[in-house]
Amino acid sequence: MTKTRVVIAEDEAIIRLDLKEILEEEGYEVVGETGRGDSALEMIRALQPDIAILDIKMPGMDGVAVAKQLKDNPVCAILLLTAFSGRDVVEQARDAGVHAYVVKPFQKSDLVPNIEMAIGRFTDLKNIVDQRDLLEDQLESRKLVDRAKGFLIDNFGLTESESFAFIQRTAMSGRERMSDVALRVLAGELRP
């Protein structure tokens, strides 16, 4: 079983060291650590960890800003570690795409479940996004095939089922996707 890979971004060296020790005792692999938010962002993008644990206040860039930078192209789960628990900070973290939130001082018993929850939430969201992307691709493919069928009907007098059969047979015989065959039909490269 592979270990969960972690990047730690905490500007207080003692807390960072304690955090690393706790994580390694619990079987996590700390693949990177820093005291700056800007270098945390670079590290996360380069190392592709399973989770990043970010302090909210750091030099260079705060943890919420790092999370915002990763929100549109998520790389890993984000756990925010902070001494601030005000409602406005929690809302900013939520809106930035943070998956879990732990308030300092923390206990090992607070940290580990929140890490696992954050990873679970990230995985669920990633699966939803992947499914959405797949469905969008399938819809686009279907639209292309329908347009190609219409082109074959209008220009060659085929029926709808004959048009579909032509596209399907051509795709199967050439080991192509039906959408690629449809594009070739629409470009006038294929004729029945």
N, C-alpha and C positions, 0 to 999 in steps of 0.2 A: 504494500500500500504506500502510495507516495504521500509525503508530508505536505501539509498546507503551507504554502509559501507566503511570507509576510514582509511588508515594508513598514518600518516604523519611522514616523516623523514627529519628533518631540524635541523642543528646544532645550529642555532641562535635562542635562546629561545623566543625572542620578536617576530620574524617572525613566529615561530611555533605557538605561542599563538594567533597572529593576524589571521593566517591561520585557526586555529581551530575555532575561533569566527566567521569568515566569513562563513565557511562551515556549522557550526551549524545553523547560521541565515538562510542559504539557504536550510535547511532541510536535510543535510547530517548527518550521524552518525559517529563521529570520534571514532573508536574502539581501536586505539593504536597510540602512539606518542613517538618519540625518537629523539635523537640528533646524533645517531651513525648509520652508514650504516650496520655494522655487526648485530646489534640488530634489525635493520629494516628488514633484511632478515629473521631472526628467527621469528619476529612478523608476517610478511606476511605469512610465511608458517604455523604458528600456528593459526592465526586468519582468514585466507582466506577472506580478504576484497574484495570488488568489484573493488577498485582502491587503488594504493599506490602513494602518492605524495612524490617524492624524490628530495632532494637537490643534486646537482652534487658533491659538495665538503663537505665531512663529515669525521670525524675520524672513524677509523676501516675499512671502505670500502666506496668508493664513489658511487654515485647513478647509474652511468653507470655500474659499477662492479656488483651492486645488480641486475640490469636489466639483465645483461649477465647470472648471476646465475639462473635466473628464465626463461630464454628464452626457454630452452629445455623442461621444465615442467612448463608452464605458469599457474599461480595461479590467477592473476588479471591483470587489466589494469595498465599501468605505465605512470605517468605523471612526467616529469622531470622539476623541478623548479630550475632555475639557473641564475646567473648574467652573465654567459658566453654565447655569441651568435655567436662565430666564426664558420665558416663552418666546420672545422675539428671536433669540439665538437658536432655539430648537426649530422654529419655523424656517429660519434662514437655512439651517442644515437640511431640513426636509426638502425644501425647494431646490437645494443644490444637488440633491440626489444621494445624500448620505443614507446608508442602510441601517446603521445602528448608532447609538449615542450612549457613552458612558461618562459619568461625572466623577471627577477626581475629588478626594482620594478614592481609589477603587480597590476592590478586593479581587483576588483570583476568581472567586465565585461569581463576581459580576462580569468579569472580562470574558472568560471562556464561552459561556452561553451566548453572549452578545456577538462574539466573533462568529460562532456557528450560525446564529440567526442572520447576521449580515450576509454571510456567504450563501445561505439558503435563499434569502430575498434576491440577491444579485443573480443567482442561478435561475430562479423562477422568472425574473424580469428578462433575462437574456433569452430564455426559452420562448417567452411570449414574443419578443422582438424577432427571433429567428422564425417562428411560426408565421408571424405577420409578413415578414419578407418573402417567405415561401409562398404564401397565399397571393401576395401581390404579383410575384413572378408567374404563378399559375394563371392569374386573371389576365395579365398582359399577354401571355402565350395564347390563351383562349381567344382574346380579342383579335390577335394576329391571324389565327386560324380562321376565325369567322370572317374577317375581311378578305382573306385569300379565297375562302369558299364563295363569297359573294362575287369576287372577281372572276372566278372560274364559271360561275353560273351566268353572269352577265356577258362574258366574252367568248365562252365556248359552249354555251347551252347545256351544261351539265346540270343534273339535279343536285340538291343539297347533299344527299347521301353519296352520290358519285363523286362530288367535289371532296367530301371528307375522305372517302376511300382512296382517292388519288393522293391526297396529302399524306395520309397515313401509310400507304404502301411505299411511297417515295421515301418517307422518313425511315421506315423499317429497312428497306433495301439498302439505303445509303448509311444506315446507322447514325441518323441525324435526329435532332429534336424536331418535333412538328413545327415549332415556331420558326426554326431556321428554314425549313422547307417553305413555310408560308411567306417568309420574307423574300425568298427566291421567286415564288409565284408572283408576288406583288411587283417585283422588280422586272418581271417579264422574262426571267431566265429559264423558267420551267413551263412546259405546255403539256396538256394531257394527250 
